[in-house]
């Protein structure tokens, strides 16, 4: 690392390597790796799904009636409300959220008294997660906001496009009932 109090005119070897990234030996820009492969990252399904999801999350947060409740926390509360108390593993399956992420969500929702944790009477090693009255109150406040967020997300589409998009997303996500 260079001493910024006494900068030298020559960059360090590491700085030279970073600043030279993407350039050939003569310093000219290197040809794109994907050039000629008919691959444009901004047209790929993963990129477009991520951008659409980011847009939806921003709309959700802008419509939220409850401060500091994320879309994934809302979905977790919905799963508990609709499907009843469940283990963390069952909650992972119900929400499509990975184990590490759901662990943090459960901790945050518990800290806000929106859920409770208790031992499963049939299997003392298993923890059962349940929504509380406060959690249901949050759902009552947030559900109209979530509906509005979905509506606003789909706003650029006509009714037929909306149905087609939802059908296609269910099919891609391998959610039952897509066919």
BAFI-3210 file (N, C-alpha, C; in Angstrom, 3 decimals, decimal comma, padded with zeros to 6 digits):
// residues 179
n [1|2|3|4|5|6|7|8|9|10|11|12|13|14|15|16|17|18|19|20|21|22|23|24|25|26|27|28|29|30|31|32|33|34|35|36|37|38|39|40|41|42|43|44|45|46|47|48|49|50|51|52|53|54|55|56|57|58|59|60|61|62|63|64|65|66|67|68|69|70|71|72|73|74|75|76|77|78|79|80|81|82|83|84|85|86|87|88|89|90|91|92|93|94|95|96|97|98|99|100|101|102|103|104|105|106|107|108|109|110|111|112|113|114|115|116|117|118|119|120|121|122|123|124|125|126|127|128|129|130|131|132|133|134|135|136|137|138|139|140|141|142|143|144|145|146|147|148|149|150|151|152|153|154|155|156|157|158|159|160|161|162|163|164|165|166|167|168|169|170|171|172|173|174|175|176|177|178|179]
n.u [000,848|000,547|002,069|-000,004|000,490|002,863|002,883|004,105|005,230|005,038|002,874|002,050|002,869|000,562|-001,454|-000,916|-001,526|-004,294|-005,224|-004,553|-006,218|-008,313|-007,058|-004,867|-001,419|-000,330|-001,786|-004,224|-007,818|-009,023|-010,555|-013,998|-014,928|-017,321|-018,021|-019,244|-020,368|-023,033|-024,091|-025,471|-025,308|-027,252|-029,561|-030,170|-031,958|-031,569|-030,455|-032,540|-034,667|-033,605|-033,434|-036,153|-037,096|-035,684|-036,862|-039,494|-039,094|-038,304|-040,647|-042,358|-041,219|-041,616|-044,367|-044,914|-046,648|-045,745|-042,916|-039,567|-040,060|-039,353|-039,877|-039,417|-039,627|-042,315|-043,415|-042,697|-044,207|-046,728|-046,698|-046,654|-049,079|-050,957|-050,410|-049,999|-048,310|-044,891|-041,821|-038,439|-037,211|-039,458|-040,507|-038,568|-039,042|-041,676|-041,419|-039,356|-036,954|-033,511|-031,837|-029,921|-030,661|-033,344|-032,996|-031,948|-034,125|-036,103|-034,974|-035,085|-037,865|-038,776|-037,539|-039,084|-041,418|-043,233|-043,416|-043,339|-041,187|-041,067|-040,525|-040,980|-043,435|-043,476|-040,953|-038,282|-035,977|-036,675|-037,681|-040,575|-042,172|-044,340|-046,880|-047,665|-050,252|-049,554|-048,033|-050,018|-051,474|-049,671|-049,681|-052,345|-052,155|-050,210|-050,972|-052,784|-050,915|-049,004|-050,526|-050,962|-048,312|-047,765|-049,609|-048,619|-046,113|-046,787|-047,978|-047,020|-047,921|-050,468|-053,699|-053,632|-050,888|-050,067|-051,257|-049,929|-047,256|-047,280|-048,035|-045,850|-043,709|-044,416|-044,083|-041,330|-040,303|-041,068|-043,423|-046,234|-049,175|-048,724|-049,026]
n.v [-001,183|002,218|005,099|007,575|010,074|010,813|010,644|008,637|008,930|006,547|003,800|001,143|-002,386|-003,973|-002,027|-001,323|-003,726|-003,912|-001,528|-002,085|-004,074|-005,715|-004,772|-005,152|-006,208|-003,959|-001,975|-001,420|-001,739|-004,993|-007,477|-008,266|-011,034|-012,319|-011,489|-012,270|-014,597|-014,484|-013,606|-011,521|-010,039|-008,402|-009,226|-011,665|-014,254|-014,537|-012,064|-010,315|-011,273|-010,707|-007,883|-007,240|-008,230|-006,615|-004,170|-004,714|-005,108|-002,530|-001,110|-002,433|-001,696|001,074|001,185|000,162|-000,126|-000,616|000,057|-001,013|-003,665|-006,227|-007,522|-010,276|-010,912|-010,296|-012,246|-014,513|-014,226|-014,392|-017,073|-018,449|-017,593|-018,501|-021,250|-022,234|-023,046|-024,063|-025,897|-024,649|-025,741|-026,516|-024,021|-022,931|-024,435|-023,608|-020,867|-020,591|-019,537|-019,569|-021,611|-020,241|-017,551|-017,582|-018,122|-015,700|-014,046|-015,174|-014,644|-011,809|-011,323|-012,561|-010,958|-008,722|-009,552|-010,747|-013,328|-016,551|-018,935|-022,362|-025,520|-028,554|-030,737|-033,419|-033,913|-033,007|-031,825|-030,279|-027,023|-025,104|-022,657|-019,954|-017,633|-014,554|-012,632|-009,992|-010,277|-011,035|-008,699|-006,975|-008,186|-007,633|-004,868|-004,718|-006,293|-005,011|-003,195|-004,881|-006,051|-003,778|-003,250|-005,474|-004,990|-002,516|-003,347|-004,982|-003,177|-002,127|-004,071|-005,562|-007,147|-009,816|-010,222|-010,138|-012,466|-014,366|-013,880|-014,537|-017,240|-018,258|-017,644|-019,267|-021,735|-021,730|-021,480|-023,875|-024,317|-025,891|-026,356|-024,857|-025,885]
n.w [000,000|-000,836|000,646|001,436|002,384|001,327|-001,646|-004,301|-007,686|-009,039|-009,335|-007,016|-007,392|-007,093|-007,457|-010,094|-011,369|-010,896|-012,078|-014,655|-015,383|-017,703|-019,910|-022,710|-023,349|-024,560|-023,466|-024,526|-024,576|-023,749|-025,837|-025,515|-023,549|-023,973|-026,465|-029,622|-028,736|-028,518|-026,098|-023,856|-020,896|-019,697|-020,836|-019,883|-018,145|-015,335|-014,597|-015,371|-013,785|-011,244|-011,385|-011,706|-009,273|-007,477|-008,106|-007,320|-004,541|-003,762|-004,326|-002,550|-000,048|-000,170|000,014|002,485|005,559|008,017|009,831|009,206|008,386|006,344|003,001|002,966|005,666|005,998|004,274|005,702|008,050|006,841|005,920|008,361|009,413|007,509|007,256|009,757|012,900|012,780|012,157|011,835|009,574|008,101|007,653|005,998|003,667|003,131|002,595|000,766|001,425|002,272|004,796|006,466|006,145|007,001|009,659|010,705|010,146|011,768|014,278|014,295|014,037|016,351|018,287|018,028|019,060|017,323|016,679|018,320|019,920|020,630|022,288|020,540|021,584|020,838|019,876|021,416|020,440|018,353|017,358|017,494|015,598|015,951|015,017|016,646|018,367|017,994|015,687|013,875|013,879|012,643|010,124|009,351|009,015|007,031|004,806|002,882|001,882|000,755|-001,258|-002,831|-003,534|-005,145|-007,184|-008,156|-009,028|-011,163|-012,805|-015,377|-017,126|-019,201|-018,488|-019,600|-019,967|-017,321|-016,219|-017,809|-017,065|-014,287|-014,440|-015,897|-014,158|-011,960|-013,155|-013,819|-011,246|-010,319|-008,924|-007,591|-009,557|-011,820|-014,347]
ca.u [000,000|001,336|001,929|-000,748|001,034|004,008|002,623|005,162|004,647|004,883|001,920|002,555|002,631|-000,853|-002,250|-000,698|-002,275|-005,716|-005,512|-004,345|-007,204|-009,147|-006,241|-003,847|-000,041|-000,068|-002,628|-005,511|-008,859|-009,129|-011,835|-014,958|-014,946|-018,609|-018,230|-019,364|-021,016|-024,460|-024,420|-025,534|-025,742|-028,453|-030,715|-030,266|-033,092|-031,174|-030,306|-033,860|-035,413|-033,029|-033,849|-037,589|-037,245|-035,212|-037,916|-040,617|-038,724|-038,343|-042,067|-042,883|-040,750|-042,268|-045,775|-045,030|-047,320|-045,022|-041,489|-038,562|-040,528|-038,956|-040,779|-039,188|-040,230|-043,756|-043,722|-042,556|-045,418|-047,848|-046,616|-047,061|-050,506|-051,749|-050,144|-049,879|-047,000|-044,039|-040,393|-037,652|-037,031|-040,727|-040,633|-037,680|-039,772|-042,875|-041,082|-038,322|-035,807|-032,509|-031,743|-029,174|-031,460|-034,545|-032,547|-031,896|-035,495|-036,764|-034,426|-035,606|-039,304|-038,925|-037,145|-040,205|-042,585|-044,183|-043,486|-042,811|-040,480|-041,302|-040,076|-041,985|-043,664|-043,202|-039,513|-037,677|-034,883|-037,271|-038,281|-041,767|-042,332|-045,757|-047,161|-048,343|-051,317|-048,879|-047,680|-051,252|-051,801|-048,775|-050,205|-053,547|-051,722|-049,335|-051,527|-053,177|-049,687|-048,403|-051,370|-050,652|-046,963|-047,893|-050,311|-047,693|-045,057|-047,357|-048,639|-046,716|-048,454|-051,918|-054,185|-053,159|-049,458|-049,957|-051,542|-048,845|-046,059|-047,444|-047,995|-044,476|-042,883|-044,725|-043,485|-039,878|-040,031|-041,507|-044,475|-047,389|-050,318|-048,332|-049,473]
ca.v [000,000|003,444|006,114|008,669|011,358|011,092|009,827|008,530|008,967|005,188|002,990|-000,133|-003,490|-004,350|-000,978|-001,422|-004,886|-003,578|-000,496|-002,671|-005,126|-005,460|-004,186|-006,066|-005,829|-002,616|-001,019|-001,251|-002,580|-006,361|-007,812|-008,863|-012,491|-012,796|-011,022|-013,359|-015,768|-014,179|-013,517|-010,166|-010,314|-007,630|-009,880|-013,014|-014,440|-014,259|-010,614|-009,686|-011,634|-009,938|-006,478|-007,170|-008,442|-005,386|-003,166|-005,080|-004,842|-001,075|-000,744|-002,967|-000,849|002,384|001,032|-000,478|000,604|-000,965|000,334|-002,060|-005,009|-006,520|-008,388|-011,662|-011,039|-010,331|-013,569|-015,478|-014,084|-014,929|-018,539|-018,902|-017,295|-019,327|-022,684|-022,598|-023,198|-025,016|-025,885|-023,779|-026,456|-026,414|-022,616|-022,791|-024,980|-022,803|-019,521|-020,602|-018,791|-020,519|-021,854|-019,175|-016,323|-017,720|-018,044|-014,276|-013,520|-015,661|-013,875|-010,434|-011,342|-012,902|-009,766|-007,771|-010,262|-011,067|-014,793|-017,217|-020,193|-023,310|-026,891|-029,482|-031,748|-034,747|-034,019|-031,922|-031,171|-029,413|-025,773|-024,742|-021,209|-019,592|-016,196|-014,007|-011,662|-008,805|-010,635|-010,960|-007,270|-006,465|-008,693|-006,864|-003,548|-004,820|-007,013|-004,086|-002,616|-005,912|-006,133|-002,580|-003,436|-006,414|-004,270|-001,527|-004,075|-005,492|-002,054|-001,963|-005,181|-005,666|-008,327|-011,077|-010,328|-010,443|-013,899|-015,116|-013,745|-015,319|-018,652|-018,577|-017,626|-020,490|-022,856|-021,640|-021,717|-025,239|-024,263|-026,708|-025,658|-024,022|-026,481]
ca.w [000,000|-000,910|001,695|000,818|002,840|000,474|-002,826|-005,302|-009,022|-009,539|-008,573|-006,521|-008,313|-006,970|-008,095|-011,532|-011,846|-010,877|-013,070|-015,970|-015,629|-018,866|-020,980|-023,202|-023,026|-025,084|-022,744|-025,204|-023,968|-024,250|-026,460|-024,587|-023,509|-024,486|-027,840|-030,577|-028,139|-028,428|-024,673|-023,314|-019,526|-019,366|-021,451|-019,326|-017,245|-013,952|-014,453|-015,466|-012,577|-010,130|-011,534|-011,413|-007,831|-006,818|-008,314|-006,457|-003,143|-003,556|-004,288|-001,286|001,060|-000,293|000,377|003,802|006,640|009,242|009,675|009,414|008,065|004,972|002,240|003,389|006,997|005,747|003,718|006,799|008,871|006,047|005,938|009,697|009,566|006,598|007,369|011,162|013,524|012,067|012,478|010,965|008,302|007,373|007,257|004,838|002,512|002,866|002,120|-000,264|001,957|002,745|006,234|007,158|006,106|007,834|011,055|011,038|010,107|012,986|015,409|014,262|014,315|017,775|019,057|017,937|019,618|016,256|016,687|019,517|019,711|021,717|022,021|020,031|022,614|020,289|019,605|022,185|019,702|017,330|017,822|016,730|015,445|015,829|014,929|017,828|018,084|017,442|014,315|013,074|013,767|011,598|008,846|009,001|008,541|005,864|003,656|001,811|001,314|-000,089|-002,455|-003,630|-004,085|-006,265|-008,252|-008,722|-009,734|-012,414|-013,485|-016,803|-017,913|-019,362|-017,750|-020,186|-019,659|-015,885|-016,067|-018,443|-016,233|-013,059|-014,840|-016,274|-012,946|-011,198|-013,881|-013,626|-009,824|-010,063|-007,918|-007,988|-010,135|-012,952|-015,618]
c.u [000,887|001,063|001,249|-000,261|002,228|003,856|003,802|004,509|004,388|003,857|002,587|002,236|001,150|-001,747|-002,115|-001,486|-003,762|-006,039|-005,335|-005,348|-008,074|-008,390|-005,211|-002,461|000,296|-000,918|-003,967|-006,554|-008,885|-010,491|-012,722|-014,913|-016,216|-018,899|-018,266|-020,035|-022,524|-024,930|-024,336|-026,115|-027,039|-029,716|-030,924|-031,352|-032,727|-031,064|-031,679|-034,735|-034,920|-033,459|-035,334|-037,831|-036,787|-036,255|-039,096|-040,302|-038,768|-039,791|-042,683|-042,494|-041,412|-043,732|-045,981|-045,672|-046,612|-043,540|-040,652|-039,102|-040,212|-039,983|-040,631|-039,740|-041,752|-044,167|-043,645|-043,776|-046,637|-047,860|-047,074|-048,555|-051,356|-051,616|-049,957|-048,441|-046,198|-042,603|-039,675|-037,452|-038,303|-040,953|-039,744|-038,405|-040,961|-042,550|-040,100|-037,083|-034,803|-032,405|-031,044|-029,987|-032,671|-034,176|-032,516|-033,276|-036,239|-036,274|-035,015|-037,105|-039,577|-038,592|-038,252|-041,504|-043,659|-044,356|-043,013|-042,104|-040,778|-040,800|-041,254|-042,195|-043,340|-041,715|-038,831|-036,536|-035,413|-037,904|-039,445|-041,929|-043,813|-045,894|-047,920|-049,487|-050,713|-048,466|-048,879|-051,691|-050,945|-049,266|-051,445|-053,169|-050,980|-049,968|-052,039|-051,964|-049,023|-049,207|-051,091|-049,274|-046,999|-048,558|-049,369|-046,566|-045,549|-047,978|-048,279|-047,356|-049,970|-052,381|-053,681|-051,673|-049,234|-050,180|-050,412|-047,572|-046,162|-047,407|-046,553|-043,557|-043,143|-044,056|-041,965|-039,506|-040,434|-042,513|-045,666|-048,497|-049,967|-048,850|-050,957]
c.v [001,237|004,339|007,315|010,029|011,765|010,266|009,824|008,532|007,573|004,424|001,708|-001,209|-003,890|-003,320|-001,041|-002,589|-004,586|-002,566|-001,022|-003,753|-004,737|-004,823|-005,211|-005,523|-004,421|-001,559|-000,761|-002,139|-003,969|-006,552|-008,485|-010,381|-013,023|-012,335|-012,231|-014,606|-015,584|-014,170|-012,068|-010,314|-009,606|-008,207|-011,292|-013,096|-014,113|-012,776|-009,936|-010,026|-010,835|-008,478|-006,309|-007,325|-007,209|-004,281|-003,447|-004,784|-003,351|-000,593|-001,209|-002,058|000,528|002,345|000,548|000,433|000,382|-000,749|-000,920|-003,478|-005,258|-007,426|-009,842|-011,898|-011,119|-011,713|-014,647|-015,429|-014,650|-016,455|-019,089|-018,686|-018,260|-020,819|-023,148|-022,737|-024,273|-024,915|-024,948|-024,437|-026,382|-024,990|-022,315|-023,272|-024,102|-021,460|-019,507|-019,821|-019,799|-020,523|-020,720|-017,884|-016,429|-017,641|-016,589|-013,642|-013,913|-014,872|-012,467|-010,379|-011,674|-011,693|-008,719|-008,362|-010,540|-012,574|-015,296|-018,490|-021,089|-024,689|-027,715|-030,565|-033,172|-034,989|-032,817|-031,211|-030,143|-028,181|-025,437|-023,225|-020,926|-018,078|-015,761|-013,092|-010,393|-009,053|-010,567|-009,514|-006,617|-006,929|-007,929|-005,493|-003,641|-005,461|-006,078|-003,444|-003,608|-006,093|-004,962|-002,713|-004,399|-005,744|-003,275|-002,195|-004,526|-004,402|-001,915|-003,018|-005,104|-006,951|-009,668|-011,291|-010,679|-011,932|-014,745|-015,059|-014,619|-016,818|-019,078|-018,606|-018,861|-021,698|-022,877|-021,980|-023,127|-025,292|-025,057|-025,840|-024,802|-024,578|-026,515]
c.w [000,000|000,270|001,054|001,285|001,999|-000,800|-003,790|-006,676|-009,582|-008,704|-008,081|-007,548|-008,293|-007,653|-009,607|-012,114|-011,913|-011,962|-014,485|-016,310|-016,816|-020,018|-021,428|-022,886|-023,498|-024,381|-023,400|-024,525|-024,597|-024,896|-025,416|-024,685|-024,157|-025,911|-028,770|-030,017|-028,004|-026,977|-024,246|-021,920|-019,176|-020,005|-020,903|-018,263|-015,795|-013,678|-014,434|-014,255|-011,376|-010,194|-011,223|-009,912|-007,054|-006,943|-007,395|-004,984|-002,833|-003,463|-002,973|-000,126|001,022|000,132|001,810|004,842|007,968|008,988|009,930|009,259|006,597|004,305|002,680|004,797|006,872|005,234|004,796|007,709|008,142|006,091|007,283|009,920|008,744|006,876|008,805|011,630|012,806|012,535|011,513|009,599|007,457|006,877|006,050|003,585|002,133|002,231|000,956|000,140|002,502|004,276|006,990|007,221|007,019|009,309|011,517|011,070|011,379|014,196|015,456|014,571|015,783|018,639|019,059|018,488|018,569|016,101|018,045|019,087|020,901|021,301|021,509|021,091|022,137|020,049|020,239|021,489|018,716|017,981|016,896|016,763|015,221|015,754|016,190|017,393|017,491|015,994|013,389|012,881|012,680|010,228|008,403|008,443|007,211|004,635|002,565|001,125|000,361|-001,373|-003,394|-004,273|-005,269|-007,458|-008,943|-009,502|-011,102|-013,284|-014,964|-017,707|-018,049|-018,664|-018,299|-019,888|-018,189|-015,643|-016,633|-017,599|-014,992|-013,353|-015,136|-015,057|-012,086|-011,839|-013,687|-012,187|-009,413|-008,923|-008,439|-008,564|-011,334|-014,273|-015,747]
res [x|x|x|x|x|x|x|x|x|x|x|x|x|x|x|x|x|x|x|x|x|x|x|x|x|x|x|x|x|x|x|x|x|x|x|x|x|x|x|x|x|x|x|x|x|x|x|x|x|x|x|x|x|x|x|x|x|x|x|x|x|x|x|x|x|x|x|x|x|x|x|x|x|x|x|x|x|x|x|x|x|x|x|x|x|x|x|x|x|x|x|x|x|x|x|x|x|x|x|x|x|x|x|x|x|x|x|x|x|x|x|x|x|x|x|x|x|x|x|x|x|x|x|x|x|x|x|x|x|x|x|x|x|x|x|x|x|x|x|x|x|x|x|x|x|x|x|x|x|x|x|x|x|x|x|x|x|x|x|x|x|x|x|x|x|x|x|x|x|x|x|x|x|x|x|x|x|x|x]
***
